[in-house]
């Protein structure tokens, strides 16, 4: 049976939020002590501001301490920007070092801070009045309690939030960057193989070209570039075949590759143009060939200049519709 309980850290985060609300209630109760003075709202507001400031300072400190490390990828490539992590490490060492050195001074500094805040936590008529010493001392203690309570709470909240959410999001970002890096590497390898195959075709080394393409297709059978290049290799082999039956069979395989490349590379002119060329070599219906050529010309008008000299289209060389299609102006 699956365990649907949330992690302890999530539960603790929820409990801390409840504690924060309880702390606000205590601030309000403290302010209500001075109901008769009419300064309840002011005292409660000041207390809340002190609490919010301490909470923010504690949260930022907890965030700095909680930022996770990112292991560097020594293989190079795209990596996450870890400047914030370096700053966190630097500030953490400074805070800990200064805190240990000034440990004996910290209580006095905190009490001095509370002394500056206490006037906002007691009735206005007591400000500067020597007869209100007890109220001033009580307000100073209240200010110190609020600062310590909410700074500690903020630290825990910031640390836990960072370890739960920031670490999760940072991990997701790093994983995404790694995936993108792998995809870029794979795309580069695929491009290199296609270029190698094209070079081999131009040099007449059809066996080498086919080996490069087959290697790429084993890695990714849906690589449209590789499928299209395989069709070109098969067409070249067909033109070199002496047996008409073998020639027709190779041309049909080339046409099948072109059709598949059209599906894998929608909106690209090259596989559509190749499809038309192979259909022309096979003696397919002239209307089908012209329709594919028209679509290829629409996607890539520069092919109009290539088609008249393309030997694959020799069967259409004197065709009036073909000539009109080649010489037609591109629609605006």
TORLUMDO-538126 format. One record per residue (C-alpha): x, y, z; residue in one letter. Coordinates in steps of 0.5 Angstrom, whole numbers, padded with zeros to 4 digits. Each point is the difference from the previous one (the first is absolute). Layout:
N
[node [X, Y, Z], 'a']
...
***
This chain:
332
[node [0000, 0000, 0000], 'x']
[node [0003, 0007, -0002], 'x']
[node [0002, 0005, 0005], 'x']
[node [-0004, 0006, -0001], 'x']
[node [0003, 0004, 0006], 'x']
[node [0004, 0006, -0002], 'x']
[node [0008, 0001, 0002], 'x']
[node [0001, 0002, 0007], 'x']
[node [0003, 0006, -0003], 'x']
[node [-0006, 0002, -0003], 'x']
[node [-0004, -0001, 0006], 'x']
[node [0005, 0004, 0004], 'x']
[node [-0001, 0006, -0005], 'x']
[node [-0007, 0000, 0002], 'x']
[node [0001, 0000, 0007], 'x']
[node [0004, 0006, 0000], 'x']
[node [-0005, 0004, -0004], 'x']
[node [-0005, -0002, 0006], 'x']
[node [0005, 0002, 0005], 'x']
[node [0001, 0007, -0004], 'x']
[node [-0007, 0001, 0000], 'x']
[node [0000, -0001, 0008], 'x']
[node [0006, 0005, 0001], 'x']
[node [-0005, 0005, -0004], 'x']
[node [-0005, -0001, 0005], 'x']
[node [0005, 0000, 0006], 'x']
[node [0002, 0007, -0003], 'x']
[node [-0007, 0002, 0000], 'x']
[node [-0002, -0002, 0007], 'x']
[node [0006, 0004, 0002], 'x']
[node [-0002, 0006, -0003], 'x']
[node [-0007, -0001, 0003], 'x']
[node [0003, 0001, 0007], 'x']
[node [0000, 0007, -0002], 'x']
[node [-0007, 0001, -0002], 'x']
[node [-0001, 0006, 0005], 'x']
[node [0005, 0004, -0003], 'x']
[node [-0003, 0000, -0007], 'x']
[node [0007, -0003, -0003], 'x']
[node [-0002, -0007, -0001], 'x']
[node [0000, 0001, -0008], 'x']
[node [0006, 0003, 0000], 'x']
[node [0004, -0004, 0005], 'x']
[node [-0003, -0006, -0004], 'x']
[node [0002, 0002, -0007], 'x']
[node [0007, 0002, 0003], 'x']
[node [0001, -0007, 0002], 'x']
[node [-0003, -0003, -0006], 'x']
[node [0005, 0004, -0004], 'x']
[node [0006, -0002, 0005], 'x']
[node [-0002, -0007, -0001], 'x']
[node [-0001, 0000, -0008], 'x']
[node [0007, 0003, 0000], 'x']
[node [0003, -0005, 0004], 'x']
[node [-0003, -0005, -0004], 'x']
[node [0002, 0002, -0006], 'x']
[node [0008, 0001, 0003], 'x']
[node [-0001, -0007, 0002], 'x']
[node [-0003, -0003, -0006], 'x']
[node [0006, 0003, -0004], 'x']
[node [0005, -0003, 0005], 'x']
[node [-0003, -0007, -0001], 'x']
[node [-0001, 0001, -0007], 'x']
[node [0008, 0001, -0001], 'x']
[node [0001, -0006, 0005], 'x']
[node [-0004, -0004, -0004], 'x']
[node [0002, 0001, -0007], 'x']
[node [0002, -0007, -0003], 'x']
[node [0006, -0001, -0003], 'x']
[node [0001, -0002, -0008], 'x']
[node [0005, -0005, -0002], 'x']
[node [0004, 0003, -0006], 'x']
[node [-0001, -0004, -0006], 'x']
[node [0008, -0001, -0002], 'x']
[node [-0002, -0002, -0007], 'x']
[node [-0002, 0007, -0002], 'x']
[node [-0006, 0002, -0004], 'x']
[node [-0006, 0004, 0003], 'x']
[node [0000, 0001, 0007], 'x']
[node [-0004, 0003, 0006], 'x']
[node [0002, 0007, 0002], 'x']
[node [0003, -0001, 0007], 'x']
[node [0002, 0007, 0002], 'x']
[node [-0006, 0000, 0005], 'x']
[node [0003, -0006, 0003], 'x']
[node [0007, 0003, 0001], 'x']
[node [-0003, 0006, 0003], 'x']
[node [-0004, -0005, 0005], 'x']
[node [0007, -0004, 0002], 'x']
[node [0003, 0007, 0001], 'x']
[node [-0005, 0003, 0004], 'x']
[node [-0001, -0006, 0004], 'x']
[node [0007, 0000, 0002], 'x']
[node [0000, 0007, 0002], 'x']
[node [-0006, 0000, 0004], 'x']
[node [0003, -0006, 0004], 'x']
[node [0007, 0003, 0001], 'x']
[node [-0003, 0006, 0002], 'x']
[node [-0005, -0003, 0004], 'x']
[node [0005, -0004, 0004], 'x']
[node [0005, 0006, 0001], 'x']
[node [-0005, 0005, 0002], 'x']
[node [-0004, -0006, 0004], 'x']
[node [0001, 0004, 0007], 'x']
[node [-0002, 0007, -0003], 'x']
[node [-0007, -0003, -0003], 'x']
[node [-0004, 0000, 0006], 'x']
[node [0002, 0008, 0001], 'x']
[node [-0002, 0002, -0007], 'x']
[node [-0007, -0004, 0000], 'x']
[node [-0001, 0004, 0007], 'x']
[node [0002, 0006, -0003], 'x']
[node [-0005, -0001, -0006], 'x']
[node [-0005, -0001, 0004], 'x']
[node [0001, 0006, 0004], 'x']
[node [-0001, 0004, -0007], 'x']
[node [-0006, -0004, -0001], 'x']
[node [-0004, 0000, 0006], 'x']
[node [-0003, 0007, 0000], 'x']
[node [-0004, -0002, -0006], 'x']
[node [-0003, -0006, 0005], 'x']
[node [-0003, 0005, 0006], 'x']
[node [-0005, 0005, 0000], 'x']
[node [0003, 0007, -0003], 'x']
[node [-0001, 0004, 0007], 'x']
[node [0005, -0005, 0003], 'x']
[node [0006, 0002, -0005], 'x']
[node [0005, 0004, 0003], 'x']
[node [-0003, 0000, 0007], 'x']
[node [0004, -0003, 0005], 'x']
[node [-0006, -0002, 0004], 'x']
[node [-0001, -0006, -0005], 'x']
[node [0006, -0003, 0001], 'x']
[node [-0004, -0007, 0001], 'x']
[node [-0004, 0001, -0006], 'x']
[node [0007, 0002, -0004], 'x']
[node [0003, -0007, 0003], 'x']
[node [-0006, -0004, -0002], 'x']
[node [0000, 0003, -0007], 'x']
[node [0007, -0001, -0001], 'x']
[node [-0001, -0007, 0002], 'x']
[node [-0006, -0001, -0005], 'x']
[node [0004, 0003, -0005], 'x']
[node [0006, -0005, 0001], 'x']
[node [-0005, -0006, 0000], 'x']
[node [-0003, 0002, -0006], 'x']
[node [0007, 0001, -0004], 'x']
[node [0002, -0007, 0003], 'x']
[node [-0006, -0004, -0001], 'x']
[node [-0001, 0003, -0007], 'x']
[node [0007, 0000, -0003], 'x']
[node [0001, -0008, 0003], 'x']
[node [-0007, -0001, -0004], 'x']
[node [0002, 0003, -0006], 'x']
[node [0007, -0004, 0000], 'x']
[node [-0004, -0006, 0001], 'x']
[node [-0005, 0001, -0006], 'x']
[node [0005, 0003, -0004], 'x']
[node [0005, -0006, 0000], 'x']
[node [-0006, -0005, 0000], 'x']
[node [-0003, 0004, -0006], 'x']
[node [0006, 0000, -0004], 'x']
[node [0002, -0007, 0001], 'x']
[node [-0007, -0003, -0002], 'x']
[node [-0002, 0005, -0006], 'x']
[node [0006, 0004, -0002], 'x']
[node [0004, -0007, 0000], 'x']
[node [-0005, -0003, -0004], 'x']
[node [-0001, 0006, -0005], 'x']
[node [0008, 0000, 0000], 'x']
[node [0001, -0007, -0001], 'x']
[node [-0006, 0000, -0006], 'x']
[node [0004, 0006, -0003], 'x']
[node [0006, -0004, 0000], 'x']
[node [-0003, -0006, -0003], 'x']
[node [-0003, 0004, -0005], 'x']
[node [0007, 0003, -0002], 'x']
[node [0003, -0007, 0000], 'x']
[node [-0006, -0003, -0005], 'x']
[node [0001, 0006, -0004], 'x']
[node [0008, -0001, 0000], 'x']
[node [-0001, -0007, -0002], 'x']
[node [-0005, 0002, -0006], 'x']
[node [0005, 0005, -0002], 'x']
[node [0005, -0006, 0000], 'x']
[node [-0004, -0005, -0004], 'x']
[node [-0002, 0005, -0005], 'x']
[node [0007, 0002, -0001], 'x']
[node [0002, -0007, -0001], 'x']
[node [-0006, -0001, -0005], 'x']
[node [0002, 0006, -0004], 'x']
[node [0007, -0002, -0001], 'x']
[node [-0003, -0007, -0002], 'x']
[node [-0004, 0003, -0005], 'x']
[node [0005, 0004, -0003], 'x']
[node [0005, -0006, 0000], 'x']
[node [-0005, -0003, -0004], 'x']
[node [-0001, 0005, -0005], 'x']
[node [0007, 0001, -0001], 'x']
[node [0001, -0007, -0001], 'x']
[node [-0006, 0000, -0005], 'x']
[node [0003, 0006, -0004], 'x']
[node [0007, -0004, 0000], 'x']
[node [-0004, -0006, -0003], 'x']
[node [0001, -0004, 0007], 'x']
[node [-0007, -0003, 0000], 'x']
[node [0002, -0006, 0005], 'x']
[node [0003, 0005, 0005], 'x']
[node [-0006, 0005, -0001], 'x']
[node [-0005, -0006, 0002], 'x']
[node [0004, -0002, 0006], 'x']
[node [0000, 0007, 0003], 'x']
[node [-0007, 0001, -0001], 'x']
[node [-0002, -0007, 0002], 'x']
[node [0004, 0001, 0007], 'x']
[node [-0004, 0007, 0001], 'x']
[node [-0007, -0004, -0002], 'x']
[node [0002, -0005, 0005], 'x']
[node [0001, 0006, 0006], 'x']
[node [-0006, 0003, -0003], 'x']
[node [-0005, -0003, -0005], 'x']
[node [-0004, 0006, -0001], 'x']
[node [0006, 0005, -0002], 'x']
[node [-0003, 0003, -0006], 'x']
[node [0006, 0002, -0003], 'x']
[node [0003, -0007, 0001], 'x']
[node [-0006, -0003, -0004], 'x']
[node [0001, 0005, -0005], 'x']
[node [0007, -0001, -0001], 'x']
[node [-0001, -0007, 0000], 'x']
[node [-0005, 0001, -0006], 'x']
[node [0005, 0004, -0004], 'x']
[node [0005, -0006, 0001], 'x']
[node [-0005, -0005, -0003], 'x']
[node [-0001, 0004, -0006], 'x']
[node [0007, 0001, -0001], 'x']
[node [0001, -0008, 0000], 'x']
[node [-0006, 0000, -0004], 'x']
[node [0003, 0004, -0006], 'x']
[node [0006, -0005, 0001], 'x']
[node [-0004, -0006, -0001], 'x']
[node [0000, -0004, -0006], 'x']
[node [-0006, -0004, 0001], 'x']
[node [-0006, 0003, -0001], 'x']
[node [-0004, -0004, 0005], 'x']
[node [0005, 0002, 0005], 'x']
[node [0000, 0007, -0002], 'x']
[node [-0007, 0001, 0001], 'x']
[node [0000, -0004, 0007], 'x']
[node [0005, 0005, 0002], 'x']
[node [-0004, 0006, -0002], 'x']
[node [-0006, -0002, 0003], 'x']
[node [0004, -0001, 0007], 'x']
[node [0003, 0007, -0002], 'x']
[node [-0007, 0003, -0001], 'x']
[node [-0003, -0004, 0007], 'x']
[node [0006, 0004, 0003], 'x']
[node [-0002, 0007, -0003], 'x']
[node [-0007, -0001, 0002], 'x']
[node [0002, -0002, 0008], 'x']
[node [0004, 0006, 0000], 'x']
[node [-0005, 0005, -0002], 'x']
[node [-0004, -0003, 0006], 'x']
[node [0006, 0001, 0004], 'x']
[node [0001, 0007, -0002], 'x']
[node [-0006, 0004, -0002], 'x']
[node [0000, 0006, -0003], 'x']
[node [0007, -0001, -0003], 'x']
[node [0001, 0000, -0008], 'x']
[node [0006, -0005, -0001], 'x']
[node [-0004, -0006, 0002], 'x']
[node [-0006, 0002, -0004], 'x']
[node [0005, 0002, -0006], 'x']
[node [0004, -0007, 0001], 'x']
[node [-0007, -0004, 0000], 'x']
[node [-0002, 0004, -0007], 'x']
[node [0007, -0002, -0003], 'x']
[node [-0001, -0008, 0002], 'x']
[node [-0007, 0000, -0003], 'x']
[node [0002, 0003, -0006], 'x']
[node [0006, -0005, -0001], 'x']
[node [-0005, -0006, 0002], 'x']
[node [-0005, 0003, -0005], 'x']
[node [-0005, 0002, 0005], 'x']
[node [-0007, 0004, -0003], 'x']
[node [0003, 0006, -0002], 'x']
[node [-0006, 0004, 0003], 'x']
[node [0003, -0003, 0007], 'x']
[node [0007, 0002, -0002], 'x']
[node [-0002, 0007, -0002], 'x']
[node [-0004, 0001, 0007], 'x']
[node [0006, -0002, 0004], 'x']
[node [0004, 0005, -0004], 'x']
[node [-0005, 0006, 0001], 'x']
[node [0000, -0001, 0008], 'x']
[node [0008, -0001, 0000], 'x']
[node [0001, 0007, -0004], 'x']
[node [-0005, 0003, 0004], 'x']
[node [0004, -0002, 0007], 'x']
[node [0006, 0002, -0004], 'x']
[node [0000, 0004, -0006], 'x']
[node [0008, -0001, -0001], 'x']
[node [-0002, -0007, -0003], 'x']
[node [-0003, 0003, -0006], 'x']
[node [0007, 0002, -0002], 'x']
[node [0002, -0007, 0001], 'x']
[node [-0005, -0004, -0003], 'x']
[node [0001, 0001, -0007], 'x']
[node [0007, -0003, 0000], 'x']
[node [-0002, -0006, 0005], 'x']
[node [0001, -0006, -0004], 'x']
[node [-0005, -0004, 0004], 'x']
[node [-0005, 0005, -0003], 'x']
[node [0002, -0002, -0007], 'x']
[node [-0006, -0003, -0002], 'x']
[node [-0004, 0006, 0001], 'x']
[node [0005, 0005, -0003], 'x']
[node [-0005, 0001, -0006], 'x']
[node [-0006, 0000, 0004], 'x']
[node [-0004, 0007, -0001], 'x']
[node [-0003, -0001, 0007], 'x']
[node [0007, -0001, 0003], 'x']
[node [0003, 0006, -0004], 'x']
[node [-0005, 0005, 0002], 'x']
[node [0000, -0003, 0007], 'x']
[node [0008, 0002, 0000], 'x']
[node [-0001, 0006, -0003], 'x']
[node [-0006, 0003, 0004], 'x']
[node [0001, 0006, 0005], 'x']
[node [0000, -0001, 0007], 'x']
[node [-0007, 0002, 0003], 'x']
[node [0001, 0006, 0005], 'x']
***
